[in-house]
């Protein structure tokens, strides 16, 4: 059975970990059928599914709803659920209660939270005290875009470079079993991966992390925005539009439905 220790073994064997997001039943079925190692029910659901400008409006109930659907579609895959903005910021009891809901109601195997400040380190420890596995997230942390001044690559200067290495060690010491690294220079992604004993998962963090994660909608060409780090594996968004146009035209031209699509009473 896949559990958090599975990924530590993969790191030790240099077996790359493959992570993808999924947000609903059909996408989860597809990801599991493809043999992806781990699914992330990320708060990016707000942008790619719900049409929000950023991830900040996503609620705990939103993540629970989508996590339930993903679990139905991928019953055998390890599922990580994002903790939305302000669900681990207020106090210890609320943090633990919110994390437990993602496990109990959402059927996730682990939760993920952003940041490496002392407050976030405390939150990691609080959640682990409830026997809930935690994934940390450093670098570009989308819930902090207003503080960061937008979606910018992090760790480019020596001060922030060293700080991110220190924070990576701190989240590991706090008990996180995995670390997502987003939008950082490749050199830093490699350095962190070598410095910590837990698996690192890159998204715009270069070639040398222990694994990679991509957003389902980005890699399949279903998103309107394509970050530099995304390799497109299809342009299905345009194909879908063309298929809908074909359907529309068939109805207008009275070519659909045809005789094969019609029900008749029994005789």
URUR-V455811 format. One line per field, one symbol per residue. ss: DSSP state (a for helix, b for strand, c for the rest). A space follows every 10 residues. Layout:
ss=???
This chain:
ss=cccaaaaaaa aaccccbbbb bcccaaaaaa aaaccccbbb bcccaaaacc ccccccccca aaaaaaaaaa aaaccccbbb bbcccccccc caaaaaaaaa aaaacccccb bbbbcccaaa aaaaaaaacc ccbbbbbbbc caaaaaaacc cccbcccaaa aaaaaaaaaa aaaacccbbb bbcbcaaaaa aaaaacccbb bbbccccccc bbbbcaaaac cccccccccc cccccaaaaa aaaaaaaaaa aaccccccaa acccccc
